[in-house]
Amino acid sequence: MSRFSVVLFLLIANVLQAQNVKHSIYLIGDAGKDTLPGPALLMLEEELKEHQNSSVIFLGDNIYPAGLEGKEGNKKKHLSEMKLLSQLERTRDFTGHVFWVPGNHDWKAGRWQGHWLVQKEAEFVESYYAQTKTIKNDSGHVFMPKDGLPGPLIEKVEEGGFDLIAIDVQWWLQDQFFHKVPTEYGLNKRRMEKRFLERLDTLIATSVSEGKLTMIAAHHPMFSNGHHGAAKQPFRFIFNWVPPFQLFGLIGLNRALVQDIPQPRYKRIRNKILNVLNKYEGLVYVSGHDHNLQYLKKENNHYLISGAGSKRSSLSGDKYGATYMDDQNYGFMRLDVMEDGKINCHVFGHTKGGIIHSFWLN
């Protein structure tokens, strides 16, 4: 076969494949480091111009280092708003669906009044889209979960054929004895957790029974071969189990360690969430938190980490047996949901200015 014939064949194959795409979903997390958009956000903006009827999910840590901090009119507040706007502006002329979930840094990195800053960020984001009036989802249905609550909260994207269920694991990691997280209906934390797990199960069961693609969006991953999945011994053992040092955890000085999967508090709620997820097959769980790009398949469900929006961090081995990993790129992922229900994942990286890898979720 001649070189011309090969090129022609590939072009035809790409056109046919594009015709079979029902909906595209962009995943970008941890994009809140800079006041001016970096390479990942600029690539995303160009992609959204070409795929106006798709969806994009911002996966938390939308403002580093401590959320929408600062008093009105001061420099700190202005810088935090500019970091958020560097992402919001990339969707200014977008006409698809846009969703945002909070991360631990949006909760003021675990510090006092974190839940209040999450609510302020939600108001800022929702107000932006209420003014631009270009996206398909109505104002009030963009930032989720809301009010510093754990969720789950569901949005149905009918034209995309998928249900998006948002949860916020930071609600469990934020709580300290001297500052509490919000609750609702007068429930205590234990009953809030019970209600959360029961509702998560119900929402997933309903979505699956309707034949929808069921996507769970969170900032915190269930599995990761990155920094937040590493053991980090012996410091973790000392701070969590040696009595004199446990005081540091009680007063919230272990904010960094509590963000890692092996930490007892994280591990406990993660295992309870996995007990729900493992009852089903074909779920897609998307997250950020670790500043790299990963795909892992566990118990017939799919786990994607797309946290390289503005930061990069090295992988630390392959503890969880990933199908794909990259820590060299600023970038994001695009899930192409095909008419037959199959999902093709395209990984975008700044080193090539576009797609660096593609694979099927199967």
C-alpha positions in Angstrom: 0.0 0.0 0.0 1.3 3.4 -1.0 2.0 6.1 1.6 -0.8 8.2 0.1 -3.2 5.3 0.5 -2.2 4.8 4.1 -2.8 8.5 4.9 -6.1 8.5 3.1 -7.2 5.3 5.0 -6.3 6.9 8.4 -8.2 10.1 7.5 -11.3 8.2 6.5 -11.0 6.1 9.7 -10.8 9.2 11.9 -13.8 10.7 10.1 -15.9 7.6 10.6 -14.9 7.4 14.2 -15.8 11.0 14.8 -19.2 10.3 13.3 -19.8 7.6 15.9 -19.0 9.8 18.9 -22.2 10.5 20.8 -20.7 12.9 23.4 -17.3 14.0 24.6 -16.5 14.7 28.3 -13.4 16.7 29.2 -11.7 16.1 32.5 -9.3 18.6 34.0 -8.3 18.9 37.7 -5.9 20.9 39.9 -5.8 23.8 37.4 -5.9 26.6 39.9 -2.2 27.5 40.3 -1.7 30.4 38.0 -3.4 33.7 37.3 -2.7 33.3 33.6 -3.7 30.1 31.8 -1.0 27.6 31.4 -0.5 25.1 28.5 -3.2 22.6 29.7 -5.9 25.3 30.0 -5.0 26.8 26.6 -5.2 23.4 25.0 -8.6 22.9 26.6 -9.9 26.2 25.3 -9.0 25.3 21.8 -10.6 21.9 22.2 -13.8 23.4 23.5 -14.1 25.7 20.5 -14.1 22.7 18.3 -16.4 20.5 20.4 -19.2 22.9 21.5 -21.7 20.2 22.4 -19.5 18.4 24.8 -19.1 18.5 28.6 -16.2 19.6 30.8 -15.6 18.8 34.4 -13.2 20.8 36.6 -12.1 18.3 39.2 -11.1 20.4 42.2 -8.2 22.4 43.6 -9.5 25.2 41.5 -7.7 27.8 43.6 -4.2 27.3 45.2 -3.1 27.5 47.9 -6.1 28.1 50.1 -9.2 28.7 48.1 -11.0 32.1 47.7 -9.1 33.6 50.6 -8.6 37.2 51.5 -10.8 40.2 52.4 -12.7 42.1 49.7 -10.5 44.4 47.8 -7.1 43.2 49.1 -4.4 41.6 47.0 -4.8 38.1 48.3 -8.5 38.1 47.3 -7.7 39.6 43.9 -5.1 36.9 43.2 -7.4 34.0 44.2 -10.2 35.4 42.0 -7.7 35.7 39.1 -6.7 32.1 39.4 -10.3 31.0 39.3 -11.0 33.3 36.3 -8.1 31.8 34.4 -10.2 28.7 34.2 -13.6 30.2 33.9 -12.6 32.4 31.0 -11.6 29.3 29.0 -15.3 28.4 28.8 -16.6 31.9 28.1 -17.9 31.1 24.7 -18.6 27.4 25.3 -22.1 26.2 24.7 -22.0 22.7 26.2 -22.2 21.6 29.9 -19.8 22.7 32.5 -19.4 21.2 36.0 -17.1 22.1 38.9 -16.3 20.0 42.1 -14.3 21.3 45.0 -10.9 20.0 46.2 -9.1 20.2 49.5 -7.3 23.5 48.6 -10.7 25.0 47.9 -11.5 24.1 51.5 -8.6 26.4 52.5 -6.3 23.4 52.6 -8.0 22.0 55.7 -7.9 25.2 57.7 -10.4 27.1 59.7 -13.5 28.4 57.7 -12.8 26.1 54.8 -16.4 25.3 54.3 -17.2 29.0 54.1 -14.7 29.5 51.4 -16.1 26.6 49.4 -19.5 28.2 49.5 -18.0 31.6 48.4 -16.3 29.8 45.5 -19.5 28.2 44.4 -21.3 31.5 44.5 -18.5 33.0 42.3 -18.6 30.2 39.8 -22.4 30.1 39.5 -22.6 33.9 39.2 -20.1 33.8 36.3 -22.2 31.4 34.3 -25.4 33.3 35.2 -23.9 36.4 33.6 -22.4 34.7 30.5 -25.5 32.6 29.8 -23.9 30.4 27.2 -23.7 26.9 28.7 -26.5 24.4 28.6 -26.8 23.7 32.4 -28.7 26.4 34.3 -27.1 28.6 36.9 -27.2 26.7 40.2 -26.4 23.4 38.5 -22.7 24.0 37.9 -20.8 23.7 41.2 -21.5 20.5 43.1 -21.9 19.4 45.8 -22.9 22.6 47.4 -22.8 24.3 50.8 -19.7 22.4 52.0 -21.8 19.2 52.1 -20.5 15.8 50.9 -23.3 15.1 48.4 -24.0 13.0 46.5 -25.6 15.4 44.0 -26.7 14.2 40.6 -27.0 16.0 37.3 -28.5 14.2 34.2 -26.9 15.1 30.9 -29.6 13.7 28.7 -28.1 14.5 25.3 -24.8 12.9 26.5 -26.6 9.9 27.8 -24.8 10.0 31.2 -25.5 10.8 34.8 -23.0 12.8 36.8 -22.9 12.1 40.5 -20.7 14.5 42.5 -19.2 13.8 45.9 -16.8 15.6 48.2 -14.5 13.4 50.3 -12.9 16.5 51.9 -16.0 16.8 54.1 -14.6 13.8 56.1 -10.9 14.9 55.9 -11.7 18.5 56.9 -13.4 17.8 60.3 -11.4 18.5 63.4 -12.5 18.7 67.0 -12.2 22.5 67.1 -14.0 23.2 63.8 -16.9 21.2 62.4 -18.1 20.7 58.9 -21.7 21.6 57.9 -24.5 19.0 58.3 -28.1 19.1 57.2 -31.6 18.0 58.5 -30.2 18.2 62.1 -28.2 15.0 61.5 -24.9 14.3 63.3 -21.9 13.3 61.3 -22.4 9.6 61.7 -26.0 9.8 60.4 -24.9 12.1 57.6 -22.4 9.5 56.5 -25.1 6.7 56.6 -27.4 8.9 54.5 -24.6 9.7 52.1 -23.8 6.1 51.4 -27.4 5.0 51.1 -28.2 7.9 48.7 -25.0 7.2 46.7 -26.1 3.5 46.3 -29.7 4.6 45.3 -28.5 7.1 42.7 -26.1 4.6 41.1 -28.7 1.8 41.1 -31.2 4.0 39.4 -28.8 5.3 36.8 -27.5 1.8 36.0 -31.1 0.4 35.7 -31.9 3.2 33.2 -28.9 2.1 31.0 -27.0 5.3 31.5 -23.3 5.8 31.7 -22.8 6.5 35.4 -20.0 8.8 36.2 -18.9 9.7 39.8 -16.9 12.9 40.0 -14.7 13.8 43.0 -11.5 15.5 43.7 -10.0 12.7 45.8 -9.2 9.4 44.0 -10.0 5.9 45.2 -6.7 4.5 43.8 -3.5 6.4 42.8 0.1 5.6 42.1 1.1 9.2 42.7 2.2 11.2 45.7 -1.1 10.8 47.6 -1.1 7.0 47.2 2.4 6.6 48.7 2.9 5.1 52.2 5.3 7.8 53.5 6.4 5.8 56.5 7.5 6.2 59.3 6.0 9.6 59.6 2.4 8.4 59.0 2.7 5.8 61.7 4.2 8.2 64.2 1.5 10.9 63.7 -1.4 8.4 63.6 -0.5 5.8 66.2 2.2 7.1 68.7 0.2 8.7 71.6 2.3 11.9 72.1 2.3 12.7 68.4 -1.4 11.9 67.9 -2.1 15.4 69.4 -0.9 16.9 66.1 -3.6 15.1 64.3 -6.2 16.1 66.8 -5.4 19.8 66.4 -5.3 19.6 62.7 -1.5 19.9 62.1 -1.5 16.7 60.0 -3.4 18.4 57.1 -0.8 17.2 54.6 -0.8 13.5 55.6 -4.6 13.3 55.9 -4.8 13.9 52.2 -3.2 10.5 51.4 -5.1 7.3 50.7 -3.3 5.2 53.4 -4.1 7.7 56.1 -6.7 6.1 58.5 -9.4 8.8 58.0 -9.1 8.8 54.2 -8.8 5.0 54.1 -11.9 4.5 56.2 -14.3 6.6 54.0 -12.7 5.4 50.8 -13.3 1.7 51.8 -17.0 2.5 52.5 -17.4 4.3 49.2 -15.7 1.4 47.4 -18.1 -1.1 49.1 -20.9 0.8 47.3 -19.1 1.1 43.9 -18.1 -2.5 43.8 -21.7 -3.6 43.8 -21.9 -2.4 40.2 -20.0 -2.7 36.9 -19.0 -0.2 34.3 -18.9 2.9 36.5 -16.5 5.7 35.7 -15.0 7.4 38.7 -13.1 10.6 37.7 -10.8 12.6 40.1 -7.8 14.9 40.4 -5.7 15.4 43.5 -2.5 13.8 42.2 -0.9 16.0 39.6 -0.5 13.5 36.8 -2.6 11.4 34.5 -3.7 7.8 35.3 -6.1 5.2 34.4 -6.8 2.1 36.5 -9.4 -0.6 36.2 -10.6 -2.2 39.5 -13.5 -4.6 40.1 -14.9 -3.9 36.5 -15.1 -0.2 37.2 -12.9 2.6 35.7 -10.9 5.1 37.7 -9.3 8.1 36.0 -7.1 10.7 37.5 -6.7 13.9 35.5 -4.9 16.3 37.9 -2.3 17.8 35.7 -4.2 21.1 34.9 -1.5 23.4 36.3 0.9 21.2 38.4 3.0 18.1 37.8 4.1 15.6 40.4 6.0 12.3 40.0 4.5 8.9 40.1 5.8 6.6 42.9 5.7 3.1 41.4 2.7 1.1 40.3 1.2 0.0 43.6 -2.3 -0.2 42.2 -1.6 -1.7 38.8 -2.4 1.1 36.4 -3.3 0.6 32.7 -1.9 4.0 31.8 0.2 6.6 33.7 2.0 9.8 32.7 3.8 12.4 35.0 5.6 14.3 32.3 2.8 16.5 31.0 0.5 19.3 31.9 -2.7 18.1 30.4 -6.2 16.6 30.7 -8.4 13.8 29.4 -11.2 13.5 26.9 -13.7 10.7 27.1 -15.5 10.0 23.8 -18.7 8.2 24.5 -19.6 6.2 21.3 -23.1 5.5 20.0 -22.6 1.8 21.0 -21.7 2.8 24.6 -18.0 2.2 24.3 -15.7 4.8 25.7 -12.5 6.0 24.1 -10.1 8.0 26.3 -7.7 10.6 24.7 -4.9 12.0 26.9 -3.8 15.5 26.0 -0.3 16.7 27.0 1.7 19.9 26.5 4.8 18.1 25.2 3.0 17.4 21.9 0.4 20.2 22.2 -2.4 17.7 21.8 -3.2 14.0 22.1 -0.3 12.0 23.5 -2.1 8.7 24.0 -5.5 7.0 23.4 -7.1 3.9 24.8 -10.4 2.2 25.3 -12.1 1.8 28.6 -13.0 -1.9 28.5 
